[in-house]
């Protein structure tokens, strides 16, 4: 009985010290893919209306924030999203669930070499390599090269496209990525480990009147 009790206690402790990944479906990740010239009409991103929201978690808590986009565009052909790209400014990494000293410490740590090392890699980029129409109207599967910390991987994830014209495009996606694939290997404290995946919610709005 004592042995069983010890095994149960060890299991409870291990579970308590294992961080849960943020909610979200993990994007399929492969080596970088060839990028071909996008066809169709190019529509510039509305930077102020577009959003990239991140969520990371550890044993004791989770944190959410955003990062600003610098530039980007989407391509439309025959009323369908056909390609696109964007550049995120990692110097703007912002936590939105804390204030004051702890907010500043978290943002500084995320910008440090433990994570995104923005002094050496100030930008993250994404470039679509393929778009496949989904089974339902307004859905698609997008693949693209995501570059962070000088590492490029191709990721595939489901997306929603609510508008796609030659003057206005709106698309969104919600997915997780495995951070170690991009060299983000900081584990956290031994009793407060950081989840292996982090979540990205991307909302892209393109067009002057969008």
SULURUR-V502061 format. One line per field, one symbol per residue. psi: psi as a letter, one per 20 degrees, with the letter a starting at -180 (. if undefined). A space follows every 10 residues. Layout:
psi: ???
This chain:
psi: ghggghgggh ggggghjoqp qqpqppqppa rqqppqpqqa ppoqqnghiq qopqpqragi rqqqarpqqh rrqqpppljq piarrqppoi ijpppjjrrb ghghggghgh irihdilihh miqqqppphq ppqrhqpjqq ppqroppqkj ppqpqpqqrp oipnriippp qqqorqqohi hjjnjphaqh jmqqqhqqqp opoppqqgj.
